[in-house]
């Protein structure tokens, strides 16, 4: 019996890399496609197309012979990338071109089912001003007023996928991710998100020192461990319901509390210094009433559980990054002798 063939767009990224691994375990034949390779481990995909999906010919090649597509490819990052305004044109242009290519070429290639990863960034800023009472129910997205152009692009993406569903009779599933984190994700360089950034700062800080947090730290978020994100995606994809639906945790914490948990996990004694920086909305938390009703499932893992595995992984990356260059040491010994 021939295995079902699936394409993971964005397989060089954090969630896409984990998704390729899960789909392989489930028995799928997986093609990954991305502008970059999976950075922290070898990709689990059977085939990996290294190329730019904003290019129509590349997208056409990626879609050849697959029946399902998971579209996670996007130009994105954490607050330091999305909320400065400096990357807005790239974020909107690149992500929109990828989605236009994937849908148009996918329909021409006979793809039957598309998953689109939207974001909690679609929700209106006016519903997220109170850090203690944000409103992120799925129907609250309109009148639209997201706080970033990344959010506007995701709204366009959602409407684009549902338009193709209506006009070309393809199955579409849309999920709005809420702050997914875990091992093997970006942890430095400016595109990392809050859990990874704070894990890195804590791992790098000397015991008795301090770490910097943007803003007053009272802004709230919920964070979802990547394995639960994958479970929600697979359940939605296998269902008969198109969405859109939140995939996120309802365990809301302040950024200060997030930092305190990570510091406690590290075993260090560290202070927190608040500095100015890009923040996003004041409050955001997944509303899971609809996913519970439609899929009979909600995430259940505690934030601390995910942070423990994530901190352990990032602290090892920090150790590797700070380790002496063994090749240089060996070359030095061979050249000058070992005394």
C-alpha positions in Angstrom: 0.0 0.0 0.0 1.4 3.4 -1.0 2.0 5.8 1.8 0.1 9.1 1.8 2.4 11.9 0.5 2.4 15.2 2.3 4.3 18.5 1.9 5.4 20.6 4.9 6.1 24.2 3.9 8.5 25.7 6.4 10.0 22.4 7.4 13.3 24.2 8.1 11.6 26.1 10.9 10.7 25.2 14.4 7.2 23.9 14.2 7.6 22.6 10.7 10.7 20.6 11.7 8.8 18.9 14.6 5.8 18.3 12.3 7.9 16.5 9.7 9.2 14.2 12.5 5.6 13.5 13.7 4.2 12.8 10.3 7.0 10.4 9.5 6.3 8.5 12.7 2.6 8.3 11.6 3.7 6.6 8.3 3.5 9.5 5.9 5.9 10.1 3.1 7.1 13.7 3.8 8.6 16.3 1.6 9.9 19.4 3.4 10.4 22.7 1.7 12.0 25.8 3.0 14.5 28.6 2.3 16.7 27.1 5.0 17.5 23.7 6.3 16.3 22.5 9.7 18.9 24.1 11.9 19.3 22.1 15.1 18.9 18.5 13.9 18.7 16.5 10.7 15.3 16.9 9.0 13.1 13.8 9.3 11.6 14.5 5.8 12.1 11.8 3.2 12.9 14.6 0.7 13.9 18.2 1.4 13.6 21.0 -1.2 15.9 23.9 -0.3 14.3 26.9 -2.1 12.3 30.1 -1.9 8.6 29.4 -1.9 7.9 33.0 -3.0 9.2 31.8 -6.4 6.4 30.2 -8.4 8.6 27.5 -10.0 9.9 26.4 -6.7 6.4 26.2 -5.2 5.3 24.1 -8.3 8.2 21.7 -7.8 7.4 21.4 -4.1 3.8 20.5 -4.7 4.3 17.9 -7.3 2.8 14.6 -6.4 1.5 15.4 -2.9 -2.1 15.1 -1.7 -1.9 17.2 1.5 -0.1 20.4 2.4 0.8 21.9 5.8 1.6 25.6 5.1 3.7 26.9 7.9 6.2 28.9 5.9 6.2 32.6 6.7 8.5 35.6 7.3 8.2 36.0 11.0 9.9 36.2 14.4 9.4 37.4 17.9 8.6 40.9 19.2 12.0 42.2 18.3 11.4 41.3 14.7 7.7 42.0 14.2 7.0 45.1 16.2 9.8 47.5 15.3 8.2 48.3 11.9 11.5 47.8 10.2 10.5 44.4 8.6 6.8 45.1 7.7 7.3 45.1 3.9 9.2 41.8 3.9 6.8 40.2 6.3 3.7 41.1 4.2 5.2 40.5 0.8 7.1 37.3 1.4 4.3 35.6 3.4 1.6 36.7 1.0 3.6 35.4 -2.1 4.1 32.0 -0.4 0.4 31.6 0.2 -0.6 32.7 -3.2 1.9 30.3 -4.8 1.0 27.4 -2.6 -2.8 27.7 -3.2 -2.7 28.4 -6.9 -0.1 25.8 -7.8 -1.5 23.4 -5.3 -4.9 23.5 -6.8 -3.4 23.0 -10.3 -1.4 20.1 -9.0 -4.5 18.4 -7.5 -3.8 18.9 -3.8 -6.9 17.9 -1.9 -6.2 19.3 1.6 -4.5 22.4 2.9 -3.6 23.4 6.5 -2.8 27.0 7.0 -1.0 28.3 10.2 -2.5 31.6 11.2 -1.7 33.4 14.4 -3.2 34.9 17.5 -1.7 38.2 16.1 -4.9 38.5 14.1 -6.9 39.5 17.1 -7.8 43.3 17.5 -5.6 45.3 19.7 -8.6 46.9 21.3 -9.6 43.5 22.8 -6.1 43.1 24.3 -5.5 46.3 26.3 -6.3 44.8 29.7 -3.6 42.3 30.6 -5.9 40.4 33.0 -8.9 40.1 30.6 -7.9 39.7 27.0 -10.6 38.6 24.5 -9.3 36.1 21.9 -12.4 34.2 21.1 -12.4 33.3 17.4 -15.4 35.4 16.4 -13.9 38.5 17.9 -11.4 39.0 15.1 -13.7 41.5 13.3 -13.8 44.5 13.1 -10.1 43.8 12.3 -7.5 45.9 14.1 -4.4 43.8 14.7 -1.4 45.5 16.3 1.1 44.5 13.6 1.3 44.1 9.8 2.1 40.4 10.6 -1.4 40.2 12.0 -2.9 41.9 8.9 -1.1 39.5 6.6 -2.4 36.5 8.6 -6.0 37.9 8.2 -5.4 38.1 4.5 -4.1 34.6 4.5 -7.1 33.2 6.3 -9.5 34.9 3.8 -7.4 33.7 0.9 -7.5 30.0 2.0 -11.3 30.1 2.6 -11.8 31.8 -0.8 -10.0 28.9 -2.5 -12.0 26.4 -0.5 -15.2 28.0 -1.8 -14.2 28.5 -5.4 -12.0 25.4 -6.0 -13.7 22.8 -3.8 -10.5 21.9 -1.8 -10.5 21.1 1.9 -8.9 23.9 4.1 -8.1 23.8 7.8 -7.0 27.1 9.6 -5.5 27.3 13.1 -4.5 30.4 15.0 -1.3 29.5 17.0 -0.6 31.1 20.4 3.1 31.4 21.3 4.4 27.9 20.5 7.8 27.0 22.1 10.1 24.1 22.8 13.5 22.6 22.0 15.1 23.0 18.6 13.7 26.5 18.1 15.3 29.8 17.4 17.0 31.0 20.6 19.2 33.9 19.5 19.7 36.3 16.6 16.6 38.6 16.9 13.8 36.3 15.7 13.5 34.3 18.9 10.3 34.5 21.0 10.0 35.3 24.7 10.4 31.8 26.2 13.6 31.1 24.2 14.9 34.6 24.7 14.5 34.5 28.5 15.9 30.9 28.6 19.0 32.2 26.8 19.4 35.2 29.0 19.1 33.1 32.2 21.5 30.5 30.8 24.1 33.2 30.0 23.7 35.1 33.2 26.2 34.5 36.1 24.6 33.4 39.4 23.8 36.5 41.4 23.4 38.7 38.3 20.3 39.9 36.5 18.5 39.6 33.2 16.8 42.3 31.1 13.0 42.2 30.3 11.3 44.5 27.9 8.7 46.8 29.4 7.3 46.4 32.9 6.9 42.7 32.6 3.2 42.9 33.5 2.0 42.1 30.0 0.4 38.7 29.8 0.6 35.7 27.4 -0.1 32.0 27.2 2.6 29.7 25.9 2.1 26.2 24.2 4.6 23.4 24.1 5.2 22.3 20.6 4.0 18.7 21.0 0.6 19.9 22.0 0.5 22.3 19.0 1.2 19.3 16.7 -1.6 17.3 18.4 -4.1 20.1 17.8 -2.9 20.4 14.1 -3.3 16.7 13.4 -6.8 16.6 15.1 -8.0 19.6 13.1 -6.5 18.3 9.8 -8.3 14.9 10.3 -11.6 16.5 11.2 -14.4 17.7 9.0 -14.3 21.2 10.4 -12.4 24.0 8.6 -11.8 26.4 11.5 -10.4 28.9 12.2 -9.6 27.8 15.7 -7.2 28.8 18.5 -4.5 26.3 19.2 -3.0 27.5 22.5 -2.8 27.2 26.2 -5.2 28.9 28.6 -2.5 29.1 31.3 -1.9 32.8 31.2 1.1 34.4 32.9 2.9 37.7 33.1 6.3 38.0 31.4 7.7 38.6 34.9 6.2 35.3 36.0 7.6 33.5 32.9 11.0 34.8 33.8 10.6 33.8 37.5 9.7 30.2 36.5 12.7 29.9 34.2 15.1 31.4 36.8 13.7 28.8 39.3 14.3 26.0 36.9 17.9 27.1 36.4 18.6 27.1 40.1 20.3 30.5 39.9 19.6 33.6 42.0 18.9 36.3 39.4 17.3 39.7 39.4 15.1 41.2 36.7 15.9 44.6 35.1 13.1 46.2 33.1 14.2 48.1 30.0 12.4 49.7 27.0 11.7 47.5 24.0 9.0 46.4 21.6 6.1 44.8 23.4 3.0 43.9 21.3 -0.4 43.9 23.0 -0.8 44.1 26.8 -2.6 40.8 27.2 -3.2 37.7 25.1 -4.4 34.2 26.1 -6.0 31.4 24.1 -9.8 31.0 24.3 -10.3 27.2 24.0 -14.1 27.0 24.2 -14.5 26.4 20.4 -11.7 23.8 20.0 -13.2 21.9 23.0 -16.6 22.0 21.3 -15.5 21.1 17.8 -12.6 18.7 18.4 -13.3 17.4 22.0 -9.7 18.3 22.9 -7.7 21.0 24.6 -4.0 21.3 25.6 -3.4 20.1 29.1 0.4 20.2 29.7 1.6 22.7 32.3 3.8 25.6 31.2 6.6 24.6 33.6 6.9 21.1 32.1 7.6 22.6 28.7 10.0 25.2 30.1 12.0 22.6 31.8 12.8 20.7 28.6 13.3 24.0 26.7 15.7 25.5 29.2 17.7 22.3 29.3 18.1 22.3 25.5 18.9 26.1 25.3 21.4 25.9 28.1 23.3 23.2 26.2 23.3 25.4 23.1 24.7 28.3 25.1 27.4 26.0 26.5 28.3 24.9 23.0 28.4 28.4 21.7 30.7 29.5 24.5 33.0 26.5 24.4 36.5 26.9 23.2 37.1 26.1 19.5 38.5 22.5 19.8 39.8 22.6 16.2 41.8 25.8 17.0 43.1 24.2 20.2 44.3 21.1 18.4 45.9 23.1 15.6 47.7 25.2 18.2 49.0 22.1 19.9 50.2 20.6 16.6 51.9 23.9 15.6 53.5 24.9 18.9 53.8 21.6 20.7 52.1 20.5 23.9 53.9 21.4 27.1 
